[in-house]
Amino acid sequence: MTQFTVTVVDTTGKQNYIFSSNRLRENIGASFILSQSTKEWVEETLEKLEVPKKCQEEAIEISELNAELIYAAGGNALILFKTHEIAVRFTQILSKQVLKKAQGVNLLVVHKDFDWESENLHSIVENLKKYDIERQKHERISSVPLLGLGVTASCNSTQLPAVDTSEEYINYADEEETDSYFISRETKQKLQAVDQANQKLQKFFADVVDQNIYQFPYRTDHLGRSKGESSYAAIVHADGNGMGNRFKKCGEGKENRHYIDDIRKFSKSVDRAGINALKAVAGILIKSIQQGKLVGKIGEFNLNAKYYLPFRPLVYGGDDITFVCEGRIGLELAALFLKAFEEQSVADGESLTACAGVSVVKTHYPFARAYKISEDLCKEAKKFVKDERKQYGVDYFSAIDWHLAASGLLGSISEIRQREYQVNHGDKPWKLEMRPVRLQNNNREWRTWENFTQVVEEFKEGKDWKERHNKIMALREVLRKGSIEATQEFLRAYKLSHLPLFPESSGQSKQLAEGGWLSRKCGYFDAIEAMDFYIGLED
């Protein structure tokens, strides 16, 4: 009998840790620290247990090493140990490092002893994730730190007692910020990690981003806003479709060694797919800058003769991706990312799809709130996919949802849409928004990304609409009435035969163009609203 110990490492409260601050620099450092906690520090801890990094993936059943790293990515890790005692020692070392260098990161670890010859590792791991890890997440007692005494100052970001000021960790000549602020130990660690985070990002993107010309920004102010004209940032959150089930199925019914090899290959390939898709986005963006497509449309984003890219990945690797960019290219970059993600291949041989949520807000709007909206929008897109699959039996497809906040955000996304995008008309409400939309065209569904962008371009450049802002705004007010008859009266008043046409392949173009509505959904309100927030980059 050969007995090993399998260890699952996970984290909880990731989003709160990364996005609790309204300063992009602190979000950057937090994301890097969280990634290190479950990847680089896991590998370093194994080295302290006499498992050299280059040997950490050697088969444990035939080696003399103390452990085998199955995978470490996406905020979690899976490891095999020779004995339970070594697994506990690993946890002690890693936990101590997290407590010292990553205050605010909540680490979860579970162990399970099993017999290599007679027990199925795949089943054991899935049970540990489903029951033990989830139980720890729900039963965990939240830390209630002392928030300070009367003689202490509070950190601007965490409200914890301050231990320092930000002055030492920010180059104010570049940051254009005049005053330092109080920081807690947690915030200090995040700021200290920023330079390492940027080096890692530049290394990942070295083949598409020349760091002698372009630099990833540290502040939302450097994303390319046009002062006095447009000052918006977009937060894009994307998540793969059905990836949890695919990880569960990977290695299902296989013996332990095949399961380890398959899950490791799949994890690495998904990690690579997310990064490659982001690199494709960066490549298209740089090409657009070089071709002059953004000249005069967004800010100059210069820094000491270098360009700040109006784009910054925050959470990357795997299928869970978050990036920020200039508000007017947020929709386009989200769609480009989804297209590039679909083109990637992964180890299980199945195609990739994902959903994305895009929140476009004022540059200095609270970052944590804006991220929460983008996450909720991603969930709305996933719900759209789920409903379509249930109703029509179709495969997974990519979808995108967004919200353009010209002012503030009050309430959840469902409350906002019920309050601002719903028209009471008859027994059922009529919805002004066509969102979410499918990424790719579909003969049955008219709510697609291509249809949306085509209508936007027609409003901006079409001969009946170009530079006729008053007419477009008049149409917007007519659409708010939720009446096909009102739309037709508008067309007669302006001597128009129809509104901008959708592609004929949708089969419903004429009905939409003559009335503006289909199945109680408006086909044009979203496009009018997005005119100032959409810049196309592809030919």
GUGUPA-945168 format. One record per residue (C-alpha): residue in three letters; x, y, z. Coordinates in steps of 0.5 Angstrom, whole numbers, plus 500, padded with zeros to 3 digits. Layout:
+---------+-----+-----+-----+
| residuo |  xx |  yy |  zz |
+---------+-----+-----+-----+
|     ALA |   X |   Y |   Z |
...
+---------+-----+-----+-----+
% end
This chain:
+---------+-----+-----+-----+
| residuo |  xx |  yy |  zz |
+---------+-----+-----+-----+
|     MET | 500 | 500 | 500 |
|     THR | 503 | 507 | 498 |
|     GLN | 500 | 513 | 502 |
|     PHE | 500 | 520 | 500 |
|     THR | 497 | 526 | 502 |
|     VAL | 493 | 531 | 497 |
|     THR | 493 | 538 | 499 |
|     VAL | 488 | 544 | 496 |
|     VAL | 490 | 551 | 497 |
|     ASP | 485 | 556 | 495 |
|     THR | 483 | 563 | 497 |
|     THR | 477 | 567 | 499 |
|     GLY | 475 | 574 | 499 |
|     LYS | 479 | 575 | 493 |
|     GLN | 475 | 581 | 489 |
|     ASN | 475 | 585 | 496 |
|     TYR | 482 | 584 | 497 |
|     ILE | 484 | 587 | 490 |
|     PHE | 479 | 592 | 489 |
|     SER | 478 | 595 | 496 |
|     SER | 482 | 601 | 494 |
|     ASN | 480 | 606 | 489 |
|     ARG | 487 | 607 | 487 |
|     LEU | 489 | 603 | 481 |
|     ARG | 496 | 603 | 483 |
|     GLU | 494 | 599 | 490 |
|     ASN | 489 | 594 | 486 |
|     ILE | 495 | 593 | 481 |
|     GLY | 500 | 591 | 487 |
|     ALA | 494 | 587 | 491 |
|     SER | 493 | 583 | 484 |
|     PHE | 500 | 581 | 484 |
|     ILE | 501 | 579 | 491 |
|     LEU | 495 | 575 | 491 |
|     SER | 497 | 571 | 485 |
|     GLN | 504 | 570 | 488 |
|     SER | 501 | 567 | 494 |
|     THR | 498 | 561 | 491 |
|     LYS | 503 | 560 | 485 |
|     GLU | 511 | 563 | 486 |
|     TRP | 510 | 562 | 494 |
|     VAL | 508 | 555 | 493 |
|     GLU | 514 | 554 | 489 |
|     GLU | 518 | 557 | 494 |
|     THR | 515 | 553 | 500 |
|     LEU | 516 | 547 | 496 |
|     GLU | 524 | 549 | 495 |
|     LYS | 524 | 549 | 502 |
|     LEU | 522 | 542 | 503 |
|     GLU | 528 | 540 | 499 |
|     VAL | 523 | 540 | 492 |
|     PRO | 527 | 544 | 487 |
|     LYS | 523 | 548 | 482 |
|     LYS | 525 | 544 | 476 |
|     CYS | 523 | 538 | 479 |
|     GLN | 517 | 540 | 482 |
|     GLU | 513 | 536 | 477 |
|     GLU | 516 | 529 | 477 |
|     ALA | 512 | 523 | 478 |
|     ILE | 511 | 523 | 486 |
|     GLU | 510 | 515 | 486 |
|     ILE | 517 | 514 | 482 |
|     SER | 521 | 519 | 485 |
|     GLU | 525 | 520 | 492 |
|     LEU | 522 | 528 | 492 |
|     ASN | 517 | 530 | 498 |
|     ALA | 512 | 533 | 494 |
|     GLU | 509 | 534 | 487 |
|     LEU | 506 | 540 | 484 |
|     ILE | 500 | 538 | 480 |
|     TYR | 498 | 546 | 478 |
|     ALA | 498 | 553 | 481 |
|     ALA | 494 | 558 | 478 |
|     GLY | 488 | 562 | 478 |
|     GLY | 488 | 563 | 486 |
|     ASN | 489 | 556 | 488 |
|     ALA | 494 | 550 | 488 |
|     LEU | 494 | 542 | 488 |
|     ILE | 500 | 539 | 491 |
|     LEU | 501 | 531 | 493 |
|     PHE | 506 | 530 | 499 |
|     LYS | 509 | 524 | 501 |
|     THR | 507 | 524 | 508 |
|     HIS | 501 | 528 | 512 |
|     GLU | 507 | 531 | 516 |
|     ILE | 510 | 534 | 510 |
|     ALA | 504 | 537 | 508 |
|     VAL | 503 | 540 | 515 |
|     ARG | 510 | 543 | 515 |
|     PHE | 508 | 546 | 508 |
|     THR | 502 | 549 | 510 |
|     GLN | 506 | 552 | 516 |
|     ILE | 511 | 555 | 512 |
|     LEU | 506 | 558 | 507 |
|     SER | 501 | 561 | 512 |
|     LYS | 507 | 564 | 515 |
|     GLN | 509 | 568 | 509 |
|     VAL | 502 | 570 | 507 |
|     LEU | 501 | 573 | 514 |
|     LYS | 508 | 577 | 514 |
|     LYS | 508 | 579 | 507 |
|     ALA | 500 | 579 | 505 |
|     GLN | 496 | 582 | 510 |
|     GLY | 489 | 581 | 508 |
|     VAL | 489 | 575 | 504 |
|     ASN | 485 | 569 | 506 |
|     LEU | 488 | 563 | 505 |
|     LEU | 484 | 556 | 505 |
|     VAL | 488 | 549 | 506 |
|     VAL | 485 | 542 | 506 |
|     HIS | 489 | 536 | 507 |
|     LYS | 487 | 528 | 505 |
|     ASP | 491 | 522 | 506 |
|     PHE | 489 | 517 | 501 |
|     ASP | 492 | 510 | 498 |
|     TRP | 495 | 511 | 491 |
|     GLU | 493 | 504 | 489 |
|     SER | 486 | 503 | 491 |
|     GLU | 483 | 510 | 491 |
|     ASN | 481 | 515 | 486 |
|     LEU | 485 | 522 | 486 |
|     HIS | 480 | 525 | 482 |
|     SER | 474 | 524 | 486 |
|     ILE | 478 | 526 | 493 |
|     VAL | 480 | 532 | 490 |
|     GLU | 473 | 534 | 487 |
|     ASN | 470 | 532 | 494 |
|     LEU | 475 | 537 | 498 |
|     LYS | 473 | 543 | 493 |
|     LYS | 466 | 541 | 494 |
|     TYR | 465 | 540 | 501 |
|     ASP | 471 | 542 | 505 |
|     ILE | 474 | 548 | 502 |
|     GLU | 466 | 551 | 501 |
|     ARG | 465 | 549 | 508 |
|     GLN | 471 | 553 | 510 |
|     LYS | 469 | 559 | 506 |
|     HIS | 462 | 559 | 510 |
|     GLU | 464 | 557 | 517 |
|     ARG | 470 | 562 | 517 |
|     ILE | 470 | 567 | 522 |
|     SER | 472 | 574 | 519 |
|     SER | 477 | 578 | 522 |
|     VAL | 476 | 584 | 526 |
|     PRO | 482 | 588 | 527 |
|     LEU | 483 | 593 | 532 |
|     LEU | 481 | 600 | 528 |
|     GLY | 486 | 604 | 532 |
|     LEU | 486 | 608 | 538 |
|     GLY | 484 | 616 | 539 |
|     VAL | 492 | 617 | 538 |
|     THR | 492 | 613 | 531 |
|     ALA | 491 | 616 | 524 |
|     SER | 487 | 611 | 519 |
|     CYS | 489 | 609 | 512 |
|     ASN | 485 | 612 | 507 |
|     SER | 484 | 606 | 503 |
|     THR | 483 | 600 | 508 |
|     GLN | 481 | 605 | 514 |
|     LEU | 486 | 600 | 518 |
|     PRO | 491 | 604 | 523 |
|     ALA | 496 | 607 | 519 |
|     VAL | 504 | 605 | 519 |
|     ASP | 507 | 610 | 514 |
|     THR | 505 | 615 | 508 |
|     SER | 505 | 613 | 501 |
|     GLU | 511 | 618 | 499 |
|     GLU | 516 | 613 | 499 |
|     TYR | 513 | 608 | 494 |
|     ILE | 510 | 613 | 489 |
|     ASN | 514 | 617 | 484 |
|     TYR | 510 | 624 | 485 |
|     ALA | 514 | 627 | 479 |
|     ASP | 510 | 622 | 474 |
|     GLU | 504 | 621 | 478 |
|     GLU | 502 | 628 | 478 |
|     GLU | 500 | 627 | 485 |
|     THR | 501 | 633 | 490 |
|     ASP | 500 | 630 | 497 |
|     SER | 502 | 623 | 500 |
|     TYR | 497 | 620 | 504 |
|     PHE | 497 | 615 | 510 |
|     ILE | 497 | 608 | 509 |
|     SER | 496 | 601 | 513 |
|     ARG | 501 | 595 | 513 |
|     GLU | 496 | 592 | 508 |
|     THR | 496 | 598 | 503 |
|     LYS | 504 | 599 | 504 |
|     GLN | 505 | 591 | 502 |
|     LYS | 501 | 593 | 496 |
|     LEU | 505 | 599 | 494 |
|     GLN | 511 | 595 | 495 |
|     ALA | 509 | 590 | 490 |
|     VAL | 507 | 595 | 484 |
|     ASP | 514 | 595 | 481 |
|     GLN | 515 | 587 | 481 |
|     ALA | 508 | 587 | 478 |
|     ASN | 509 | 591 | 472 |
|     GLN | 516 | 588 | 471 |
|     LYS | 512 | 581 | 471 |
|     LEU | 507 | 584 | 466 |
|     GLN | 512 | 587 | 461 |
|     LYS | 515 | 580 | 461 |
|     PHE | 509 | 577 | 459 |
|     PHE | 507 | 582 | 454 |
|     ALA | 514 | 583 | 451 |
|     ASP | 513 | 580 | 444 |
|     VAL | 507 | 585 | 443 |
|     VAL | 509 | 591 | 447 |
|     ASP | 516 | 595 | 446 |
|     GLN | 517 | 597 | 453 |
|     ASN | 522 | 602 | 450 |
|     ILE | 516 | 606 | 447 |
|     TYR | 510 | 604 | 451 |
|     GLN | 508 | 603 | 458 |
|     PHE | 502 | 600 | 462 |
|     PRO | 499 | 606 | 466 |
|     TYR | 499 | 606 | 474 |
|     ARG | 493 | 611 | 475 |
|     THR | 486 | 611 | 471 |
|     ASP | 488 | 618 | 470 |
|     HIS | 493 | 616 | 465 |
|     LEU | 489 | 611 | 461 |
|     GLY | 488 | 617 | 456 |
|     ARG | 482 | 621 | 458 |
|     SER | 481 | 628 | 454 |
|     LYS | 481 | 633 | 460 |
|     GLY | 475 | 638 | 459 |
|     GLU | 472 | 633 | 454 |
|     SER | 471 | 626 | 456 |
|     SER | 474 | 623 | 463 |
|     TYR | 471 | 616 | 463 |
|     ALA | 475 | 609 | 465 |
|     ALA | 472 | 602 | 463 |
|     ILE | 473 | 596 | 467 |
|     VAL | 472 | 589 | 464 |
|     HIS | 471 | 583 | 467 |
|     ALA | 471 | 576 | 463 |
|     ASP | 470 | 569 | 465 |
|     GLY | 470 | 563 | 461 |
|     ASN | 463 | 559 | 460 |
|     GLY | 463 | 552 | 463 |
|     MET | 470 | 552 | 466 |
|     GLY | 468 | 549 | 472 |
|     ASN | 465 | 543 | 469 |
|     ARG | 471 | 542 | 464 |
|     PHE | 476 | 542 | 470 |
|     LYS | 471 | 537 | 474 |
|     LYS | 471 | 532 | 467 |
|     CYS | 478 | 533 | 466 |
|     GLY | 481 | 526 | 468 |
|     GLU | 474 | 523 | 470 |
|     GLY | 474 | 516 | 470 |
|     LYS | 482 | 516 | 469 |
|     GLU | 487 | 513 | 474 |
|     ASN | 491 | 517 | 478 |
|     ARG | 497 | 519 | 474 |
|     HIS | 493 | 520 | 468 |
|     TYR | 489 | 525 | 472 |
|     ILE | 495 | 529 | 474 |
|     ASP | 498 | 529 | 467 |
|     ASP | 491 | 531 | 464 |
|     ILE | 489 | 536 | 469 |
|     ARG | 496 | 540 | 469 |
|     LYS | 496 | 540 | 462 |
|     PHE | 489 | 543 | 462 |
|     SER | 490 | 548 | 467 |
|     LYS | 497 | 551 | 464 |
|     SER | 493 | 551 | 457 |
|     VAL | 487 | 555 | 460 |
|     ASP | 492 | 560 | 463 |
|     ARG | 496 | 561 | 457 |
|     ALA | 489 | 562 | 453 |
|     GLY | 487 | 568 | 457 |
|     ILE | 494 | 571 | 457 |
|     ASN | 495 | 570 | 449 |
|     ALA | 488 | 573 | 448 |
|     LEU | 490 | 579 | 452 |
|     LYS | 496 | 580 | 448 |
|     ALA | 492 | 580 | 442 |
|     VAL | 488 | 585 | 445 |
|     ALA | 494 | 589 | 446 |
|     GLY | 497 | 588 | 439 |
|     ILE | 491 | 591 | 436 |
|     LEU | 491 | 597 | 440 |
|     ILE | 498 | 598 | 439 |
|     LYS | 497 | 597 | 431 |
|     SER | 491 | 602 | 432 |
|     ILE | 495 | 607 | 435 |
|     GLN | 501 | 607 | 430 |
|     GLN | 495 | 607 | 424 |
|     GLY | 493 | 614 | 427 |
|     LYS | 486 | 611 | 429 |
|     LEU | 486 | 614 | 436 |
|     VAL | 489 | 620 | 434 |
|     GLY | 485 | 626 | 436 |
|     LYS | 480 | 621 | 439 |
|     ILE | 483 | 620 | 446 |
|     GLY | 488 | 623 | 450 |
|     GLU | 495 | 623 | 448 |
|     PHE | 497 | 619 | 454 |
|     ASN | 505 | 621 | 454 |
|     LEU | 510 | 620 | 459 |
|     ASN | 517 | 622 | 458 |
|     ALA | 517 | 621 | 451 |
|     LYS | 514 | 614 | 452 |
|     TYR | 506 | 612 | 451 |
|     TYR | 502 | 610 | 456 |
|     LEU | 498 | 605 | 453 |
|     PRO | 490 | 606 | 455 |
|     PHE | 490 | 599 | 457 |
|     ARG | 492 | 595 | 463 |
|     PRO | 491 | 588 | 465 |
|     LEU | 489 | 587 | 473 |
|     VAL | 487 | 580 | 474 |
|     TYR | 490 | 575 | 468 |
|     GLY | 492 | 568 | 467 |
|     GLY | 486 | 563 | 467 |
|     ASP | 479 | 564 | 464 |
|     ASP | 478 | 569 | 470 |
|     ILE | 480 | 576 | 467 |
|     THR | 480 | 583 | 469 |
|     PHE | 483 | 589 | 465 |
|     VAL | 482 | 597 | 465 |
|     CYS | 482 | 602 | 459 |
|     GLU | 480 | 608 | 457 |
|     GLY | 472 | 609 | 457 |
|     ARG | 471 | 610 | 450 |
|     ILE | 475 | 603 | 448 |
|     GLY | 472 | 599 | 453 |
|     LEU | 466 | 596 | 449 |
|     GLU | 471 | 594 | 443 |
|     LEU | 477 | 591 | 447 |
|     ALA | 472 | 587 | 451 |
|     ALA | 469 | 584 | 444 |
|     LEU | 476 | 583 | 441 |
|     PHE | 478 | 580 | 448 |
|     LEU | 472 | 575 | 447 |
|     LYS | 474 | 574 | 440 |
|     ALA | 481 | 572 | 441 |
|     PHE | 479 | 568 | 447 |
|     GLU | 475 | 564 | 442 |
|     GLU | 481 | 563 | 438 |
|     GLN | 485 | 559 | 443 |
|     SER | 486 | 552 | 444 |
|     VAL | 486 | 548 | 450 |
|     ALA | 488 | 541 | 452 |
|     ASP | 481 | 538 | 453 |
|     GLY | 480 | 539 | 445 |
|     GLU | 474 | 543 | 446 |
|     SER | 472 | 550 | 444 |
|     LEU | 473 | 556 | 449 |
|     THR | 467 | 561 | 450 |
|     ALA | 467 | 567 | 455 |
|     CYS | 462 | 572 | 457 |
|     ALA | 464 | 579 | 459 |
|     GLY | 461 | 585 | 463 |
|     VAL | 464 | 592 | 462 |
|     SER | 462 | 598 | 466 |
|     VAL | 464 | 605 | 464 |
|     VAL | 464 | 610 | 469 |
|     LYS | 467 | 617 | 471 |
|     THR | 475 | 616 | 472 |
|     HIS | 475 | 618 | 479 |
|     TYR | 469 | 614 | 481 |
|     PRO | 470 | 609 | 486 |
|     PHE | 473 | 603 | 483 |
|     ALA | 471 | 597 | 488 |
|     ARG | 463 | 600 | 486 |
|     ALA | 465 | 600 | 478 |
|     TYR | 468 | 593 | 479 |
|     LYS | 462 | 590 | 482 |
|     ILE | 458 | 593 | 477 |
|     SER | 462 | 589 | 471 |
|     GLU | 462 | 583 | 475 |
|     ASP | 454 | 583 | 475 |
|     LEU | 454 | 585 | 468 |
|     CYS | 458 | 579 | 467 |
|     LYS | 453 | 575 | 471 |
|     GLU | 448 | 578 | 466 |
|     ALA | 451 | 575 | 460 |
|     LYS | 452 | 568 | 463 |
|     LYS | 445 | 568 | 465 |
|     PHE | 443 | 570 | 458 |
|     VAL | 447 | 564 | 455 |
|     LYS | 444 | 559 | 460 |
|     ASP | 437 | 561 | 458 |
|     GLU | 439 | 561 | 451 |
|     ARG | 442 | 554 | 452 |
|     LYS | 436 | 552 | 456 |
|     GLN | 431 | 554 | 451 |
|     TYR | 434 | 552 | 444 |
|     GLY | 439 | 547 | 446 |
|     VAL | 445 | 551 | 443 |
|     ASP | 452 | 550 | 445 |
|     TYR | 456 | 555 | 449 |
|     PHE | 457 | 562 | 446 |
|     SER | 460 | 568 | 448 |
|     ALA | 456 | 574 | 450 |
|     ILE | 457 | 581 | 452 |
|     ASP | 453 | 586 | 457 |
|     TRP | 455 | 593 | 459 |
|     HIS | 453 | 599 | 463 |
|     LEU | 455 | 606 | 461 |
|     ALA | 454 | 611 | 467 |
|     ALA | 455 | 618 | 465 |
|     SER | 454 | 620 | 472 |
|     GLY | 453 | 616 | 478 |
|     LEU | 451 | 609 | 479 |
|     LEU | 445 | 608 | 484 |
|     GLY | 443 | 601 | 486 |
|     SER | 444 | 594 | 483 |
|     ILE | 444 | 593 | 475 |
|     SER | 437 | 590 | 475 |
|     GLU | 435 | 596 | 479 |
|     ILE | 438 | 601 | 475 |
|     ARG | 435 | 597 | 468 |
|     GLN | 428 | 597 | 472 |
|     ARG | 428 | 604 | 473 |
|     GLU | 432 | 607 | 467 |
|     TYR | 431 | 602 | 461 |
|     GLN | 424 | 600 | 462 |
|     VAL | 417 | 603 | 459 |
|     ASN | 411 | 601 | 462 |
|     HIS | 406 | 599 | 456 |
|     GLY | 401 | 594 | 457 |
|     ASP | 401 | 588 | 461 |
|     LYS | 408 | 587 | 460 |
|     PRO | 414 | 592 | 461 |
|     TRP | 418 | 594 | 454 |
|     LYS | 425 | 594 | 455 |
|     LEU | 429 | 600 | 452 |
|     GLU | 436 | 596 | 452 |
|     MET | 438 | 590 | 447 |
|     ARG | 443 | 588 | 452 |
|     PRO | 446 | 583 | 453 |
|     VAL | 448 | 581 | 446 |
|     ARG | 452 | 575 | 443 |
|     LEU | 459 | 576 | 440 |
|     GLN | 458 | 572 | 434 |
|     ASN | 452 | 573 | 429 |
|     ASN | 446 | 568 | 429 |
|     ASN | 441 | 567 | 424 |
|     ARG | 435 | 566 | 429 |
|     GLU | 438 | 572 | 434 |
|     TRP | 438 | 579 | 432 |
|     ARG | 442 | 581 | 439 |
|     THR | 449 | 581 | 436 |
|     TRP | 455 | 585 | 437 |
|     GLU | 456 | 586 | 429 |
|     ASN | 448 | 588 | 429 |
|     PHE | 450 | 593 | 435 |
|     THR | 456 | 596 | 432 |
|     GLN | 453 | 597 | 425 |
|     VAL | 447 | 601 | 428 |
|     VAL | 452 | 605 | 432 |
|     GLU | 456 | 606 | 426 |
|     GLU | 450 | 608 | 422 |
|     PHE | 448 | 613 | 427 |
|     LYS | 455 | 616 | 427 |
|     GLU | 457 | 616 | 419 |
|     GLY | 450 | 614 | 415 |
|     LYS | 448 | 620 | 410 |
|     ASP | 441 | 620 | 414 |
|     TRP | 444 | 621 | 421 |
|     LYS | 451 | 624 | 421 |
|     GLU | 452 | 630 | 424 |
|     ARG | 445 | 631 | 426 |
|     HIS | 445 | 630 | 433 |
|     ASN | 438 | 633 | 435 |
|     LYS | 435 | 628 | 430 |
|     ILE | 438 | 623 | 434 |
|     MET | 436 | 625 | 441 |
|     ALA | 429 | 626 | 438 |
|     LEU | 429 | 619 | 436 |
|     ARG | 432 | 617 | 443 |
|     GLU | 426 | 621 | 446 |
|     VAL | 421 | 617 | 442 |
|     LEU | 424 | 611 | 443 |
|     ARG | 423 | 612 | 451 |
|     LYS | 415 | 612 | 449 |
|     GLY | 415 | 604 | 448 |
|     SER | 411 | 605 | 442 |
|     ILE | 412 | 602 | 435 |
|     GLU | 407 | 607 | 433 |
|     ALA | 411 | 613 | 436 |
|     THR | 417 | 611 | 432 |
|     GLN | 413 | 610 | 425 |
|     GLU | 410 | 617 | 426 |
|     PHE | 418 | 620 | 428 |
|     LEU | 420 | 617 | 421 |
|     ARG | 414 | 620 | 417 |
|     ALA | 416 | 627 | 421 |
|     TYR | 423 | 626 | 418 |
|     LYS | 421 | 623 | 411 |
|     LEU | 425 | 617 | 413 |
|     SER | 423 | 610 | 410 |
|     HIS | 426 | 606 | 416 |
|     LEU | 431 | 607 | 421 |
|     PRO | 438 | 604 | 420 |
|     LEU | 438 | 597 | 418 |
|     PHE | 440 | 590 | 421 |
|     PRO | 444 | 585 | 417 |
|     GLU | 439 | 582 | 413 |
|     SER | 441 | 575 | 415 |
|     SER | 438 | 576 | 422 |
|     GLY | 431 | 575 | 418 |
|     GLN | 428 | 581 | 423 |
|     SER | 431 | 587 | 420 |
|     LYS | 425 | 590 | 416 |
|     GLN | 421 | 589 | 422 |
|     LEU | 426 | 593 | 427 |
|     ALA | 428 | 598 | 422 |
|     GLU | 420 | 600 | 421 |
|     GLY | 418 | 600 | 428 |
|     GLY | 424 | 600 | 432 |
|     TRP | 422 | 595 | 437 |
|     LEU | 422 | 587 | 437 |
|     SER | 419 | 582 | 442 |
|     ARG | 418 | 588 | 447 |
|     LYS | 426 | 590 | 446 |
|     CYS | 428 | 596 | 443 |
|     GLY | 434 | 595 | 437 |
|     TYR | 436 | 602 | 437 |
|     PHE | 437 | 606 | 444 |
|     ASP | 443 | 602 | 446 |
|     ALA | 446 | 604 | 440 |
|     ILE | 444 | 612 | 441 |
|     GLU | 447 | 611 | 448 |
|     ALA | 453 | 608 | 446 |
|     MET | 455 | 613 | 440 |
|     ASP | 460 | 617 | 445 |
|     PHE | 463 | 611 | 448 |
|     TYR | 465 | 607 | 442 |
|     ILE | 471 | 607 | 438 |
|     GLY | 472 | 601 | 433 |
|     LEU | 479 | 599 | 432 |
|     GLU | 478 | 593 | 427 |
|     ASP | 478 | 594 | 420 |
+---------+-----+-----+-----+
% end
